[in-house]
Amino acid sequence: DCIWREFLHRPLLATVAAALSKAQRERGASEAVALLSFQRRSPQNEACFMRILRTEFACFSVTDVDVNKALARLQWPVQVQASVAQLKLPDDFPLMRLTLKPG
């Protein structure tokens, strides 16, 4: 719900930033990574989320992850094969890689 409710965008992104920062500090990791995915269903709210992510949370480096090759190799259970074949999963469920920019 954090993607589709505007008042939750900033708390979600602040939480992810704090978690990545803590992981880097405590583990001595040079780079901690968060993967973020959501179902596209409300273009207006998703556009607002992406605007806030890119403008107000410039601490993040955001990379789109191409999952087409991985999805092509999946062996879906018989119960869902027909349904999955009709979906455009990478389009309907974008996957992003978030890291903290240095500094």
Secondary structure, DSSP 8 states (H G I E B T S, - for coil): -TTT-GGGHHHHHHHHHHHHHHHHHHH--S---EEEE-----HHHHHHHHHHHHHTTTTEEEEE---HHHHHH----HHHHHHHHH--HHHHS-EEEEEE---
